[in-house]
Amino acid sequence: MLYPTFKSLAGLFAWDIIDFSHLQVNKKHSVSINSMSKVVLITLDLFSVEVSIQKRPSISPCVFSDPTIEFLTFNYFLMDAEGQRVDCGKQEILSDQFKKETTFALPLSKTKIMQNKEQYLVKDALLLRCEYSFSTGDILEGIERIDFETSVPKRRT
């Protein structure tokens, strides 16, 4: 059996949100993911949105400079002061959603983070770790794996 292999890229990066205590509603902190040739592929914005009375830090993958990207996955982790990861969830985006505004709220409110700033902030910086992967939908040339099945004839008795 032949298995197609899709062209994909994966990586991770640490994102320091400096002066987190001064993060204001709709003021954006941006980071970009670049290709090996330094072309901006994706830009992420972190901003605070008000949800009822709480201010919720939210992430929005907002600019997709590479039109060949078909599918995008992000895993977000908040790093605490001791280097432990707090899972903030996973976001999957299909290419037809790229033009729509996609926002992903972190599970902790800004108030909760500020109440526990000794645990979550280092010198007023919030550290996020982001793992990402995306596919262009292109099938790679060549064959990665072929499986053969053989059947053994039954013995006649």
C-alpha positions as protocol buffer text, in pm:
chain_id: "A"
residue {
  index: 1
  type: MET
  ca { x: 0 y: 0 z: 0 }
}
residue {
  index: 2
  type: LEU
  ca { x: 130 y: 349 z: -83 }
}
residue {
  index: 3
  type: TYR
  ca { x: 100 y: 627 z: 173 }
}
residue {
  index: 4
  type: PRO
  ca { x: 115 y: 987 z: 48 }
}
residue {
  index: 5
  type: THR
  ca { x: 335 y: 1221 z: 249 }
}
residue {
  index: 6
  type: PHE
  ca { x: 230 y: 1584 z: 276 }
}
residue {
  index: 7
  type: LYS
  ca { x: 479 y: 1866 z: 290 }
}
residue {
  index: 8
  type: SER
  ca { x: 473 y: 2011 z: 641 }
}
residue {
  index: 9
  type: LEU
  ca { x: 673 y: 2227 z: 877 }
}
residue {
  index: 10
  type: ALA
  ca { x: 683 y: 2212 z: 1255 }
}
residue {
  index: 11
  type: GLY
  ca { x: 860 y: 2412 z: 1520 }
}
residue {
  index: 12
  type: LEU
  ca { x: 839 y: 2577 z: 1857 }
}
residue {
  index: 13
  type: PHE
  ca { x: 929 y: 2911 z: 2004 }
}
residue {
  index: 14
  type: ALA
  ca { x: 922 y: 3096 z: 2335 }
}
residue {
  index: 15
  type: TRP
  ca { x: 729 y: 3419 z: 2341 }
}
residue {
  index: 16
  type: ASP
  ca { x: 802 y: 3668 z: 2622 }
}
residue {
  index: 17
  type: ILE
  ca { x: 523 y: 3917 z: 2683 }
}
residue {
  index: 18
  type: ILE
  ca { x: 716 y: 4202 z: 2847 }
}
residue {
  index: 19
  type: ASP
  ca { x: 528 y: 4439 z: 3083 }
}
residue {
  index: 20
  type: PHE
  ca { x: 237 y: 4197 z: 3108 }
}
residue {
  index: 21
  type: SER
  ca { x: 84 y: 4394 z: 3395 }
}
residue {
  index: 22
  type: HIS
  ca { x: 39 y: 4686 z: 3153 }
}
residue {
  index: 23
  type: LEU
  ca { x: -133 y: 4476 z: 2886 }
}
residue {
  index: 24
  type: GLN
  ca { x: -436 y: 4681 z: 2787 }
}
residue {
  index: 25
  type: VAL
  ca { x: -755 y: 4581 z: 2613 }
}
residue {
  index: 26
  type: ASN
  ca { x: -693 y: 4548 z: 2238 }
}
residue {
  index: 27
  type: LYS
  ca { x: -325 y: 4656 z: 2261 }
}
residue {
  index: 28
  type: LYS
  ca { x: -137 y: 4392 z: 2061 }
}
residue {
  index: 29
  type: HIS
  ca { x: 195 y: 4219 z: 2118 }
}
residue {
  index: 30
  type: SER
  ca { x: 302 y: 4048 z: 1796 }
}
residue {
  index: 31
  type: VAL
  ca { x: 545 y: 3773 z: 1698 }
}
residue {
  index: 32
  type: SER
  ca { x: 614 y: 3631 z: 1352 }
}
residue {
  index: 33
  type: ILE
  ca { x: 707 y: 3285 z: 1227 }
}
residue {
  index: 34
  type: ASN
  ca { x: 955 y: 3312 z: 942 }
}
residue {
  index: 35
  type: SER
  ca { x: 1066 y: 3066 z: 676 }
}
residue {
  index: 36
  type: MET
  ca { x: 1430 y: 2959 z: 643 }
}
residue {
  index: 37
  type: SER
  ca { x: 1469 y: 3237 z: 385 }
}
residue {
  index: 38
  type: LYS
  ca { x: 1335 y: 3492 z: 641 }
}
residue {
  index: 39
  type: VAL
  ca { x: 996 y: 3535 z: 472 }
}
residue {
  index: 40
  type: VAL
  ca { x: 715 y: 3598 z: 723 }
}
residue {
  index: 41
  type: LEU
  ca { x: 477 y: 3302 z: 709 }
}
residue {
  index: 42
  type: ILE
  ca { x: 245 y: 3371 z: 1002 }
}
residue {
  index: 43
  type: THR
  ca { x: 203 y: 3656 z: 1250 }
}
residue {
  index: 44
  type: LEU
  ca { x: 48 y: 3599 z: 1593 }
}
residue {
  index: 45
  type: ASP
  ca { x: -104 y: 3873 z: 1808 }
}
residue {
  index: 46
  type: LEU
  ca { x: -152 y: 3851 z: 2182 }
}
residue {
  index: 47
  type: PHE
  ca { x: -400 y: 4100 z: 2324 }
}
residue {
  index: 48
  type: SER
  ca { x: -641 y: 4136 z: 2611 }
}
residue {
  index: 49
  type: VAL
  ca { x: -1015 y: 4117 z: 2554 }
}
residue {
  index: 50
  type: GLU
  ca { x: -1289 y: 4179 z: 2808 }
}
residue {
  index: 51
  type: VAL
  ca { x: -1510 y: 3881 z: 2876 }
}
residue {
  index: 52
  type: SER
  ca { x: -1783 y: 3996 z: 3115 }
}
residue {
  index: 53
  type: ILE
  ca { x: -1581 y: 4157 z: 3396 }
}
residue {
  index: 54
  type: GLN
  ca { x: -1259 y: 3964 z: 3331 }
}
residue {
  index: 55
  type: LYS
  ca { x: -979 y: 4062 z: 3097 }
}
residue {
  index: 56
  type: ARG
  ca { x: -874 y: 3751 z: 2910 }
}
residue {
  index: 57
  type: PRO
  ca { x: -536 y: 3730 z: 2734 }
}
residue {
  index: 58
  type: SER
  ca { x: -613 y: 3604 z: 2384 }
}
residue {
  index: 59
  type: ILE
  ca { x: -403 y: 3494 z: 2089 }
}
residue {
  index: 60
  type: SER
  ca { x: -500 y: 3553 z: 1730 }
}
residue {
  index: 61
  type: PRO
  ca { x: -311 y: 3402 z: 1436 }
}
residue {
  index: 62
  type: CYS
  ca { x: -387 y: 3693 z: 1209 }
}
residue {
  index: 63
  type: VAL
  ca { x: -159 y: 3710 z: 906 }
}
residue {
  index: 64
  type: PHE
  ca { x: -93 y: 3419 z: 676 }
}
residue {
  index: 65
  type: SER
  ca { x: 161 y: 3539 z: 424 }
}
residue {
  index: 66
  type: ASP
  ca { x: 207 y: 3200 z: 259 }
}
residue {
  index: 67
  type: PRO
  ca { x: -98 y: 3123 z: 40 }
}
residue {
  index: 68
  type: THR
  ca { x: -1 y: 2755 z: 18 }
}
residue {
  index: 69
  type: ILE
  ca { x: -71 y: 2686 z: 388 }
}
residue {
  index: 70
  type: GLU
  ca { x: -372 y: 2455 z: 408 }
}
residue {
  index: 71
  type: PHE
  ca { x: -385 y: 2351 z: 773 }
}
residue {
  index: 72
  type: LEU
  ca { x: -232 y: 2500 z: 1087 }
}
residue {
  index: 73
  type: THR
  ca { x: -205 y: 2362 z: 1441 }
}
residue {
  index: 74
  type: PHE
  ca { x: -90 y: 2550 z: 1752 }
}
residue {
  index: 75
  type: ASN
  ca { x: -32 y: 2417 z: 2104 }
}
residue {
  index: 76
  type: TYR
  ca { x: 8 y: 2690 z: 2365 }
}
residue {
  index: 77
  type: PHE
  ca { x: 174 y: 2650 z: 2704 }
}
residue {
  index: 78
  type: LEU
  ca { x: 217 y: 2906 z: 2980 }
}
residue {
  index: 79
  type: MET
  ca { x: 554 y: 2862 z: 3152 }
}
residue {
  index: 80
  type: ASP
  ca { x: 548 y: 2926 z: 3525 }
}
residue {
  index: 81
  type: ALA
  ca { x: 835 y: 3077 z: 3727 }
}
residue {
  index: 82
  type: GLU
  ca { x: 979 y: 2729 z: 3791 }
}
residue {
  index: 83
  type: GLY
  ca { x: 975 y: 2630 z: 3423 }
}
residue {
  index: 84
  type: GLN
  ca { x: 670 y: 2404 z: 3447 }
}
residue {
  index: 85
  type: ARG
  ca { x: 427 y: 2406 z: 3155 }
}
residue {
  index: 86
  type: VAL
  ca { x: 61 y: 2491 z: 3201 }
}
residue {
  index: 87
  type: ASP
  ca { x: -136 y: 2358 z: 2904 }
}
residue {
  index: 88
  type: CYS
  ca { x: -340 y: 2635 z: 2742 }
}
residue {
  index: 89
  type: GLY
  ca { x: -496 y: 2416 z: 2476 }
}
residue {
  index: 90
  type: LYS
  ca { x: -468 y: 2343 z: 2108 }
}
residue {
  index: 91
  type: GLN
  ca { x: -596 y: 2540 z: 1812 }
}
residue {
  index: 92
  type: GLU
  ca { x: -648 y: 2395 z: 1465 }
}
residue {
  index: 93
  type: ILE
  ca { x: -724 y: 2620 z: 1171 }
}
residue {
  index: 94
  type: LEU
  ca { x: -818 y: 2523 z: 816 }
}
residue {
  index: 95
  type: SER
  ca { x: -731 y: 2746 z: 520 }
}
residue {
  index: 96
  type: ASP
  ca { x: -1092 y: 2861 z: 472 }
}
residue {
  index: 97
  type: GLN
  ca { x: -1079 y: 3009 z: 825 }
}
residue {
  index: 98
  type: PHE
  ca { x: -763 y: 3215 z: 760 }
}
residue {
  index: 99
  type: LYS
  ca { x: -956 y: 3516 z: 634 }
}
residue {
  index: 100
  type: LYS
  ca { x: -1192 y: 3508 z: 932 }
}
residue {
  index: 101
  type: GLU
  ca { x: -1079 y: 3648 z: 1264 }
}
residue {
  index: 102
  type: THR
  ca { x: -976 y: 3354 z: 1475 }
}
residue {
  index: 103
  type: THR
  ca { x: -914 y: 3415 z: 1844 }
}
residue {
  index: 104
  type: PHE
  ca { x: -804 y: 3173 z: 2113 }
}
residue {
  index: 105
  type: ALA
  ca { x: -840 y: 3281 z: 2478 }
}
residue {
  index: 106
  type: LEU
  ca { x: -590 y: 3158 z: 2734 }
}
residue {
  index: 107
  type: PRO
  ca { x: -749 y: 2962 z: 3020 }
}
residue {
  index: 108
  type: LEU
  ca { x: -632 y: 3208 z: 3288 }
}
residue {
  index: 109
  type: SER
  ca { x: -762 y: 3563 z: 3308 }
}
residue {
  index: 110
  type: LYS
  ca { x: -522 y: 3855 z: 3342 }
}
residue {
  index: 111
  type: THR
  ca { x: -659 y: 3907 z: 3694 }
}
residue {
  index: 112
  type: LYS
  ca { x: -581 y: 3545 z: 3789 }
}
residue {
  index: 113
  type: ILE
  ca { x: -229 y: 3574 z: 3647 }
}
residue {
  index: 114
  type: MET
  ca { x: -171 y: 3902 z: 3833 }
}
residue {
  index: 115
  type: GLN
  ca { x: -304 y: 3752 z: 4159 }
}
residue {
  index: 116
  type: ASN
  ca { x: -46 y: 3474 z: 4117 }
}
residue {
  index: 117
  type: LYS
  ca { x: 231 y: 3684 z: 3963 }
}
residue {
  index: 118
  type: GLU
  ca { x: 502 y: 3511 z: 4170 }
}
residue {
  index: 119
  type: GLN
  ca { x: 400 y: 3188 z: 3996 }
}
residue {
  index: 120
  type: TYR
  ca { x: 341 y: 3313 z: 3640 }
}
residue {
  index: 121
  type: LEU
  ca { x: 546 y: 3630 z: 3589 }
}
residue {
  index: 122
  type: VAL
  ca { x: 922 y: 3673 z: 3590 }
}
residue {
  index: 123
  type: LYS
  ca { x: 1015 y: 4043 z: 3606 }
}
residue {
  index: 124
  type: ASP
  ca { x: 665 y: 4128 z: 3479 }
}
residue {
  index: 125
  type: ALA
  ca { x: 708 y: 3905 z: 3173 }
}
residue {
  index: 126
  type: LEU
  ca { x: 465 y: 3628 z: 3082 }
}
residue {
  index: 127
  type: LEU
  ca { x: 637 y: 3343 z: 2901 }
}
residue {
  index: 128
  type: LEU
  ca { x: 440 y: 3143 z: 2647 }
}
residue {
  index: 129
  type: ARG
  ca { x: 575 y: 2841 z: 2465 }
}
residue {
  index: 130
  type: CYS
  ca { x: 412 y: 2780 z: 2129 }
}
residue {
  index: 131
  type: GLU
  ca { x: 441 y: 2462 z: 1927 }
}
residue {
  index: 132
  type: TYR
  ca { x: 315 y: 2477 z: 1572 }
}
residue {
  index: 133
  type: SER
  ca { x: 286 y: 2272 z: 1257 }
}
residue {
  index: 134
  type: PHE
  ca { x: 133 y: 2341 z: 922 }
}
residue {
  index: 135
  type: SER
  ca { x: 85 y: 2170 z: 591 }
}
residue {
  index: 136
  type: THR
  ca { x: 82 y: 2317 z: 245 }
}
residue {
  index: 137
  type: GLY
  ca { x: -130 y: 2033 z: 112 }
}
residue {
  index: 138
  type: ASP
  ca { x: 142 y: 1945 z: -141 }
}
residue {
  index: 139
  type: ILE
  ca { x: 231 y: 1581 z: -168 }
}
residue {
  index: 140
  type: LEU
  ca { x: 605 y: 1523 z: -150 }
}
residue {
  index: 141
  type: GLU
  ca { x: 773 y: 1357 z: -444 }
}
residue {
  index: 142
  type: GLY
  ca { x: 879 y: 1001 z: -384 }
}
residue {
  index: 143
  type: ILE
  ca { x: 756 y: 719 z: -170 }
}
residue {
  index: 144
  type: GLU
  ca { x: 817 y: 717 z: 200 }
}
residue {
  index: 145
  type: ARG
  ca { x: 677 y: 372 z: 280 }
}
residue {
  index: 146
  type: ILE
  ca { x: 535 y: 75 z: 96 }
}
residue {
  index: 147
  type: ASP
  ca { x: 362 y: -207 z: 281 }
}
residue {
  index: 148
  type: PHE
  ca { x: 315 y: -546 z: 124 }
}
residue {
  index: 149
  type: GLU
  ca { x: 72 y: -807 z: 236 }
}
residue {
  index: 150
  type: THR
  ca { x: 111 y: -1163 z: 129 }
}
residue {
  index: 151
  type: SER
  ca { x: -124 y: -1445 z: 184 }
}
residue {
  index: 152
  type: VAL
  ca { x: 3 y: -1792 z: 250 }
}
residue {
  index: 153
  type: PRO
  ca { x: -195 y: -2065 z: 76 }
}
residue {
  index: 154
  type: LYS
  ca { x: -369 y: -2305 z: 309 }
}
residue {
  index: 155
  type: ARG
  ca { x: -230 y: -2657 z: 322 }
}
residue {
  index: 156
  type: ARG
  ca { x: -442 y: -2932 z: 192 }
}
residue {
  index: 157
  type: THR
  ca { x: -473 y: -3223 z: 424 }
}
